[in-house]
Amino acid sequence: MIELNDIYRNYGDFELEVSFRVADDELVTLLGPSGSGKTTTLRIIAGFERAERGTLTIDGRDISALPARRRDIGFVFQDYTLFPHLDVAENIAYGLRVFGIPRAERRHRVEELLELIGLTGFGPRAVHTLSGGEQQRVAVARALARRPRALLLDEPFSSVDSERREELLEYLVRLQRNFSIPTVFVTHSRTDALAISDRIVIMKEGRVDDDGSPRRLYESPASVYTARALGPAIFLDAAGTRLVRPEQVELLGGCGGGRITAGGPGGGTETSSSGTPREIPVDAAVGGTIARSIFRGAWYEHRVETEYGTIAVIDATACTEGERVRLRIPSEDVVNIPEQ
């Protein structure tokens, strides 16, 4: 288990103060915008930076004062940092050779990891012949070769296209489950965080804003900030104390009738709804006009102009821009957020 207790670091114009834990079999994602403290937290766990106070333990052992080389932590950087003069197998086995692991054991671990990352037979290949996604898989395998006590990943797939990134995320989850290793994954993509995390830690200005399972954070966020971080939200009042998600809004008549229930595409779109100057009524029909209809593959996202502002709706049926529709927000889907 990784445990951060009141970890504090002052950078003058930025202060970091965080506490959270990661169980042995957990994959925990740090999610937040640039400058929220995600990478700094990761670097403190790795030992690349030192906290000014607080304790950091792994498996109950305080490692706060240990240098990075003695923490036995695997780290995967955003860039691949593979050795160009070594082949794939030699890259994966590099740490094993440095630490004196016998050749036969090195060979066994490399073959095991190549199979797990879907690159069986790629051992003799030069790393420059691999695609970006394949190189990043090799980087993850190298980080796991020594069977470290924890695995840290700093936005490792951000430069990979969306299709390859989904594939890489699946490999990451497979490896994490296979090794049952506490893993901290840093990303600014809520889609990735929702897809793979056992828990998500929402970071805001060097603090933990919320911490919980993806479903809990999405369905019952503790703050407006967390609600927005996990996906598009429609706030029903100016205070931001009540919200629904676009997939929970019903289209009545017009082009509607193919509603997608919560748990479908929720949080997967990268769009938002505008704030509203007036409180949106619940359990009542609201008239509006389709201002924009965006095809998302398995569903449509409609931007509906109403007297309460623009309301985003996710629905399975196509609509025509300019078409008049009626909306309804079911009271059972409304989430109350504690006042900040």
N, C-alpha and C positions, 0 to 999 in steps of 0.2 A: 504493500500500500504506500502511495505517496501522500504525504500530509503537509500542508502549508498552514502554519499558525501565525497570524498577524505579521506576515512578511511585509517589511517596510523598506522603501528606498526613495530618497529625495534627489530629484534631478534639477532642483532650482525652480524651473517653471512647470514641473510635473512631479507629482507624488504618487507612488504606487503603494497600496496597502490592501493585501488580499489574504483570504483564508478559504481553503477548500481542500477536499481529499479525493483521491482516486483509488478505488479498490483494485485488488489484484487482477480481476477479470474485466475491468471497466475500460471503455474508450470514452474519454471525456473531451469535449470540444470547448475551446475558448473562442467565443464568438463576439465580435464587436467591430466598430469602424477603426480605421487607421488612427493611431494615437491613443487608443483606449487602454493599452498596457498588455496586450496579448503576448507579443514577442518578448517583451521585457520579462514577463513572468516566466516564460519558457526558458529564457537565458539564465535566470536566477536558479531555476530547478537544475539546469544542466551544469551550473557552476561557472559559466562564462562571465557572469556578473555576481557580485556579492551583496546580499541584503544588509542593511544597517542594523536591523533588529528583527526579531521573530525567529522561529525555528522551522527547519525543513527536515522532515524525516522520511526515510524509505524503510519499510519493514520494521518500523519502530526504532531505527538507528538514526541519531541526529547526524546529518551530513552537512550542516550549515557551513562548517569551517573547512570542509574537504575541497581540494582543488578538483577541477573538472575531470582530470585523468584518473582520479581515484573514486569517482562516484558510480562507475559501472552503469552508465546510462547511454542508450543508443539515441543518436540525434540525426534527423534527416532535414537537410536544409532546402530552401526554396530552389536553389540551383543544384545540379546533380553532384558536383564536386567529385566526380569519378576520376581515377588516375588514367590519363590517356595512354600511358606507356604500358599499362597492364591490361590483360584480356578480362573478360567478364568473370571467370572463375577466380582469377587472381585478385580482382577488385573485391569480390565478396569475402575472400579468405584473408584479406590484408590484415585485419585486426587479429585474426586467429594466429597468423604467423608471427606478428609482433609479440604476442603474449605466449609464444612457445607451445602452442597446441600441436601435437604430433601430426605428421603429414596425413596419415590414414584417417584420423578424425577430421582433419580439415576437409579432405576430399568428400567424406560422408556428409558433412554439414552443408557443403556447397551443393552437392547433388540434391539433397533434401530441399534446400531453399529454392533451387532452380525449378524443381517440380512444383513447389507451392506457388511460385510467382508465374507459372505458365511458360517458362523459358528452358525447358528440358532440352539439352543438346547445344545450348548457346554458350557453354563454358569457354571454348577456345576462341570465340569471336572477339574482334576488336571492338571496344565500346563505341567508337565513332561510327560503326556500321549500324548501330541500334537506333530506333526511333526515340523521340523524347520520352514517350510513355514507357518504353522498354528500359531506357536508362534510369528512369525514376524508380521502376520496380527493382532494378539492381541496387540502387542506393538504399532502398528500404531493406532488401535482403542483407546487404552489408551491415546495416545498423543492427540487425537481429542475429547475425552470425555468432557473436560471442554470447548469445543468450543473456542479454543485459537484464538488470533488475527493473528497468523502466524504458519506455520508448517515447521520444518526443519528436513531433513533426511540425515544422514551421511553414505553413502554406505550401506544401510540397508539390501540389498539382495545379497551382494557379496559372501556370503558363501553358497548360495542356488544353486542347479543345474539349468541349463539353462531353462529346461521346467517349473520348478516351479517358476523361476524368472519371466518368461513372464506372468504367472498367477498372481503373486504378483504385477507386474507393472500395470496390468489391474485393480486390486482392488484399487491400489493407485490412478490411474486416476479417477476411479469411485467415490472414497471418496472425492478427491480434487474438482471434479465438483459438487458433492452433497453439499458440505459445502461452495463452492466458496471462498476458503481461499488462500491467497498468500502463495505459497509453494516453498521452495528452496531445491533441490535434488542434492546431491553430488555423483558423480560417476566417474570412470575412463573408463567406457564402452561407446564407441561412439554408439554402437548398442542400448543400453538402452536410451541414450540421444536423438537419432534421433526418437525413437519410441514414447516417451511420452511427450516431451517438447513442450511448447508453444514458449519458447525462450531458447537459449543456450548461456552461458557466457563461452568463452574459456579462461582458466587461463594459464599464462606462467610466471614463476619465480616471483610470487607475484603481477602480473599485469593482467589487462584484455586485452587480445590480440584482441578479437573480440566479438561482442554481436549482436545476431539477431535470426531470425527464423531458424529452422533446414534446411529448403529448401534453404533459402538465403545463409546461411553459406556453405552448401554443393555445391551449384551451382555457387556462386560468392564469394569465400573466399577473405578476404582482405589481407591475407598473406600466405606465404608458410607454416608456422606453423599451421595455421587454416586449410589449405587444407589437410595437413597430419593428423591432429587431427580428421577430420570428415570421413576419409576413404582412401582407396588406391588411389593414384594419379599417373599419368604418366606425368612427366615434359618434355616438348618438347625441352627445351634448358637448357644449364648449369646454366643460371642465375635464373631459376625457375620462369620466368615471364609468362609462358603459360603452361596450363595443360589441360588434359582430364581425364575422369574417365574410368576405364576398361570396363564398360558396354557401353561406347560410341564408342569403337573401333570396326570396322567392319571386319569380316573374309570374304575374297573374294575367292570363290572356295575352293577346298580341302574339309575339313569337315565343312566349314562354311555354312551360310545361315539361321541360326536360331537366329538372333540377338535379344537380350533383350534390350528394350529401357530404357532410363534414367527414374528413378522413380521406377524401378523394384527392384533388389537386391542392388542397389547402396549403398555403405557404410556399408553393412551388413557383408561383409567378413573381416577377420582379417589378410589380406595379404597386401603386398606392391609390387611395381615395382622398379627395380633397376634404379639408375641414368644412364644417357646416356652421353658418351663423345662427341657425335656429335648431331647436331640439327636434330630432326625427321621431315621429310617432311610431309606436310599436303595435303590432297586431292590427294595423289599418292599411288600407290601400293608398299608395302614394303614386301619383301620376308623374310621368317623365317621358323624355325623348332619347332614343339611342343616338348618342353623339359619336360614338366610335365602337366598332365591333372587331375584336382581335381574335383570329383563329389560333388556338394553342395546341392543335392536334386532336386530343381526345375531348376538348371542351372549348368553349368560347368565353372570352372575357369582354363584357359589355360595359361601356362607360355611359351611364344614364344621367342626363341633366334633369334635375328636379328643382323645385322651389327651395329645397334644403341644401342645394349644392350638388356636386357630381358624386354619384354613388356607383361604385364598381360592383358588378354582379358576375358570378361565374355560373354558367349554365351550359347544358349539353346541346341546346338548340341554336341554330343560326338566326341572327336578327339582321335587319336591314337598317343601315344608318338613316336617321330621320324618322324611323317608325315610332309611333306612340305606344307606350307600354305602361303597365301598373306594377308596382313593387309591393312586397310585404315583408316586414321583419318580424319573425316569430319571437314572442317573448321568451320562449323556452331556450332560445339560442343566445340570448343576451348575456354577456359576461360582465360582472361588476368588478371594477378595479379599485383597490384601496386608494383613498385620497392621499396624495403625496405631500 
